[in-house]
Amino acid sequence: MTLKNDLIIRAALGEKVERTPVWLMRQAGRILPEYRAIRSKMGGFIELVKSPEFACEVSIQPVDILGVDAAIIFSDILVIPEAMGLSYKMVESKGPWFEKTIHNLSDIEALGIASEENYSYVLDAIKLTKKELNNRVPLIGFAGAPWTIFAYMVEGSGSKTFSQAKKFLYTQPELSHRLLQKITDSTINYLRSQINTGTDMIQLFDSWAGILSSAQYTEFALAYISKICDALKKSHPNTPITVFAKGAFFALKEMSDLNCDTIGLDWNMSIKHSRVDVGNNKTLQGNMDPCLLYSDNATIKKETEKMLFEFGPNRYIANLGHGLYPDIEKEKVIYFVETIKNYKHS
Amino acid sequence: MTLKNDLIIRAALGEKVERTPVWLMRQAGRILPEYRAIRSKMGGFIELVKSPEFACEVSIQPVDILGVDAAIIFSDILVIPEAMGLSYKMVESKGPWFEKTIHNLSDIEALGIASEENYSYVLDAIKLTKKELNNRVPLIGFAGAPWTIFAYMVEGSGSKTFSQAKKFLYTQPELSHRLLQKITDSTINYLRSQINTGTDMIQLFDSWAGILSSAQYTEFALAYISKICDALKKSHPNTPITVFAKGAFFALKEMSDLNCDTIGLDWNMSIKHSRVDVGNNKTLQGNMDPCLLYSDNATIKKETEKMLFEFGPNRYIANLGHGLYPDIEKEKVIYFVETIKNYKHS
């Protein structure tokens, strides 16, 4: 039962680590030829997410191939809307698309609160992955943060502005809170199930944090992230929680009060200022620009070591400031991971 | 020759004003039924940009209909790539699309430096608009900032990540500088021509500022914005310049050194912190979330007055933090403008 490599867990909890641990957002996916090879033989993205055998195999690939210090379960943040009753399609080169979106109270009342029977395939994938990982490294579970899930459920697809989702916040604040609470209840169930099934730590992704104003982010996003953290810490006090709110530089100070262990940073956020805002009682994660990995090795090494030096030896998990982009070469990713694993703080 | 309403010019130059002046990004366009009525009878977007009569008519509409304190010439930031030799199409509901993009040195060498004969239709539109405006309010000219233009020329279309444009910065820094310098030279010509033809002030739009890291923004974006400001101030010292770098919260302090008069803010940027970063020697412009204008009048009034109070009576031009979204109702925009014009600082 004991993890052979628990560096990430210890870094999240603020314990001393022998070296900086590393994992990468979107490490399980299209950057790996090994992933593309399996995927080309199979169906669409959502079918893959629903296949525990496939999800297990591709979740473990980056541990074997890239040498990262954690696996993350191959899944999608839109499992939750679907589990609540809003199904979606993945349109090639366009992203997710919902046939039905949320407009009014009856749409919200028609949604269920997600529970095990609605997302059992994810739990099956976690079980299988934990078994196959054989405790080599921790398994990270995740969910979208309520605002980001809300944004898709109202907008119906990705968007540069999410103006329809924001319109709903402005015109229907009470209904917005009602929907966010339902998403929050579903997410708490979902993440508790993930932890009960074996995930060793949890990350909340607030991908569209950066399009809200500071005041709206506090009211419609952070309030619900806070409820999720509190609920998980009550039921599972030892499971580290990471909150990554992309673009929410303006909220870092407030986020220091969250009942979580790690705050993710994107590459726009200054390491120095973020540490001041977040304080010393939380671990930071991030924050390299994924596009650095298009560079030559010398540039990758130089910039990565600069980042490692700035974050310092403890209370830090190395990662990118966004997910890996699909056309980044595997060899560059391996070089980035090795640079981190070989770095010694002097 | 004297402007009847020069509030915006005086606010930009830091002079005392009787009330806060206001204009709105994308005020000339789809939010006005009067615009849509003319447009539906005509061709595509690019043809409209190239029609001085159309551009004149729709540039003046918001002055008459919305009561704003300035007109902005109806045009497009992609006039410059086209004037340099890279033409584009506007694909309905997808945005701009370039058939040819920039990959290497010979692509860059094939580009021209834009000069009057390449963008004479914009100058014709400015001439006509100045005449029709009859000095009621100032006419604003504009261009995209070099990094944003570069991003389209390399990526070939809009993008959530602009990963190909950023890849070019990482892998071809010298070629990137060469291309940015050519765009800069073209933009200086273009803006000087605009001022010579009659525009009363200038705005640079760096729409994709927010996807660069702070270090890249300094090297590949601000350096060229700075060259443009210096060149314009040398030739036209009395024409106010506004720089709006959307998402570049991390660069505000550095931007205080630009040879410009006004810094635009988006709605993520805190008014208080921005004023500290920018200092007291520049005017601020912005920064309401355009989605506020989906709200009821009471909410619009409350939030707008809060913004006006926070910015204070001088060194401020009211605006949104982004362009108007096409489905915002004209009546709401008028109410926003009137709220600003009626506000009295106590």
Interface residues (C-beta under 8 A of the other chain):
Chain A: G158 K160 T161 S163 K166 K167 L169 Y170 T171 G210 S213 S214 Q216 G247 F249 F250 W267 N268 M269 S270 D289 P290 C291 L292 Y294 S295 D296 T299 H322 Y325 D327
Chain B: G158 K160 T161 S163 K166 K167 L169 Y170 T171 G210 S213 S214 Q216 G247 F249 F250 W267 N268 M269 S270 D289 P290 C291 L292 Y294 S295 D296 T299 H322 Y325 D327
